[in-house]
Amino acid sequence: MTVYLFSSSGEWIAFKTDESDSNLFSPSCAWLGHFPWQNDDAADVSGRYLGTIVGDRFLAKVSSPSYFTPFTPFTPFTPFTPFTPFTPFATALPQGFQDVPRDRLRP
């Protein structure tokens, strides 16, 4: 089942094909990054911290965590385009988080 991820304003910005998928894709199915650190923090395709899953939101920590630079896996197969989800209500940003900058969500 597709895991939809939204910005704090409720805009659909990313998805995983299912709960166990270690890759992150844009709504247009472009590969944005992966989850190399065995937690909810994602790295972009170059291995830099991209954002964190917080509930159904994909947000960036204001102070980027310090991780080792992971090995970048091979580009995954492009998934089928999922159905467009219903837009959830906007939420307040949790303390210490901000929306992922739009330019980081483009491959």
Contacts in CASP RR format, 6 or more apart in sequence:
PFRMAT RR
TARGET T0000
AUTHOR 0000-0000-0000
METHOD contacts of the structure
MODEL  1
MTVYLFSSSGEWIAFKTDESDSNLFSPSCAWLGHFPWQNDDAADVSGRYL
GTIVGDRFLAKVSSPSYFTPFTPFTPFTPFTPFTPFTPFATALPQGFQDV
PRDRLRP
1 18 0 8 1.000
1 19 0 8 1.000
2 15 0 8 1.000
2 16 0 8 1.000
2 17 0 8 1.000
2 18 0 8 1.000
2 82 0 8 1.000
2 83 0 8 1.000
3 15 0 8 1.000
3 16 0 8 1.000
3 17 0 8 1.000
3 18 0 8 1.000
3 19 0 8 1.000
3 21 0 8 1.000
4 12 0 8 1.000
4 15 0 8 1.000
4 56 0 8 1.000
4 82 0 8 1.000
4 85 0 8 1.000
5 12 0 8 1.000
5 13 0 8 1.000
5 14 0 8 1.000
5 15 0 8 1.000
5 16 0 8 1.000
5 24 0 8 1.000
5 53 0 8 1.000
5 56 0 8 1.000
5 57 0 8 1.000
5 58 0 8 1.000
6 12 0 8 1.000
6 13 0 8 1.000
6 56 0 8 1.000
6 57 0 8 1.000
6 58 0 8 1.000
6 87 0 8 1.000
6 88 0 8 1.000
7 13 0 8 1.000
7 57 0 8 1.000
7 58 0 8 1.000
7 59 0 8 1.000
7 99 0 8 1.000
7 100 0 8 1.000
8 57 0 8 1.000
8 59 0 8 1.000
8 90 0 8 1.000
8 91 0 8 1.000
8 92 0 8 1.000
8 93 0 8 1.000
8 99 0 8 1.000
9 90 0 8 1.000
9 99 0 8 1.000
10 57 0 8 1.000
10 87 0 8 1.000
10 88 0 8 1.000
10 89 0 8 1.000
10 90 0 8 1.000
10 91 0 8 1.000
11 87 0 8 1.000
12 27 0 8 1.000
12 84 0 8 1.000
12 85 0 8 1.000
12 87 0 8 1.000
13 26 0 8 1.000
13 27 0 8 1.000
13 58 0 8 1.000
13 100 0 8 1.000
13 105 0 8 1.000
14 24 0 8 1.000
14 25 0 8 1.000
14 26 0 8 1.000
14 27 0 8 1.000
14 32 0 8 1.000
14 58 0 8 1.000
14 105 0 8 1.000
15 24 0 8 1.000
15 25 0 8 1.000
15 27 0 8 1.000
15 82 0 8 1.000
16 23 0 8 1.000
16 24 0 8 1.000
16 25 0 8 1.000
17 23 0 8 1.000
17 25 0 8 1.000
17 79 0 8 1.000
17 82 0 8 1.000
22 34 0 8 1.000
22 35 0 8 1.000
22 36 0 8 1.000
22 73 0 8 1.000
23 31 0 8 1.000
23 33 0 8 1.000
23 34 0 8 1.000
23 35 0 8 1.000
23 76 0 8 1.000
24 31 0 8 1.000
24 32 0 8 1.000
24 33 0 8 1.000
24 34 0 8 1.000
24 35 0 8 1.000
24 42 0 8 1.000
24 50 0 8 1.000
24 58 0 8 1.000
25 31 0 8 1.000
25 32 0 8 1.000
25 79 0 8 1.000
26 32 0 8 1.000
26 105 0 8 1.000
26 106 0 8 1.000
26 107 0 8 1.000
27 84 0 8 1.000
28 81 0 8 1.000
29 78 0 8 1.000
29 79 0 8 1.000
29 80 0 8 1.000
29 81 0 8 1.000
30 106 0 8 1.000
30 107 0 8 1.000
31 45 0 8 1.000
31 75 0 8 1.000
31 76 0 8 1.000
31 78 0 8 1.000
31 107 0 8 1.000
32 42 0 8 1.000
32 44 0 8 1.000
32 45 0 8 1.000
32 50 0 8 1.000
32 105 0 8 1.000
32 107 0 8 1.000
33 42 0 8 1.000
33 43 0 8 1.000
33 44 0 8 1.000
33 45 0 8 1.000
33 47 0 8 1.000
33 50 0 8 1.000
34 42 0 8 1.000
34 43 0 8 1.000
34 45 0 8 1.000
34 70 0 8 1.000
34 72 0 8 1.000
34 73 0 8 1.000
35 41 0 8 1.000
35 42 0 8 1.000
35 43 0 8 1.000
36 43 0 8 1.000
36 47 0 8 1.000
36 70 0 8 1.000
36 71 0 8 1.000
37 43 0 8 1.000
37 67 0 8 1.000
37 70 0 8 1.000
40 52 0 8 1.000
40 53 0 8 1.000
40 54 0 8 1.000
41 49 0 8 1.000
41 51 0 8 1.000
41 52 0 8 1.000
41 65 0 8 1.000
41 67 0 8 1.000
42 49 0 8 1.000
42 50 0 8 1.000
42 51 0 8 1.000
42 52 0 8 1.000
42 53 0 8 1.000
42 58 0 8 1.000
43 49 0 8 1.000
43 50 0 8 1.000
43 67 0 8 1.000
43 70 0 8 1.000
43 72 0 8 1.000
44 50 0 8 1.000
44 104 0 8 1.000
45 72 0 8 1.000
45 75 0 8 1.000
45 107 0 8 1.000
46 72 0 8 1.000
47 69 0 8 1.000
47 70 0 8 1.000
47 72 0 8 1.000
48 69 0 8 1.000
49 60 0 8 1.000
49 61 0 8 1.000
49 64 0 8 1.000
49 65 0 8 1.000
49 67 0 8 1.000
50 60 0 8 1.000
50 100 0 8 1.000
50 104 0 8 1.000
51 58 0 8 1.000
51 59 0 8 1.000
51 60 0 8 1.000
51 61 0 8 1.000
51 100 0 8 1.000
52 58 0 8 1.000
52 59 0 8 1.000
52 60 0 8 1.000
52 61 0 8 1.000
52 97 0 8 1.000
54 94 0 8 1.000
54 97 0 8 1.000
56 88 0 8 1.000
57 91 0 8 1.000
58 100 0 8 1.000
59 93 0 8 1.000
59 94 0 8 1.000
59 97 0 8 1.000
59 98 0 8 1.000
59 99 0 8 1.000
59 100 0 8 1.000
60 97 0 8 1.000
60 98 0 8 1.000
60 99 0 8 1.000
60 100 0 8 1.000
60 101 0 8 1.000
60 104 0 8 1.000
61 96 0 8 1.000
61 97 0 8 1.000
62 96 0 8 1.000
62 97 0 8 1.000
62 98 0 8 1.000
63 96 0 8 1.000
93 99 0 8 1.000
END
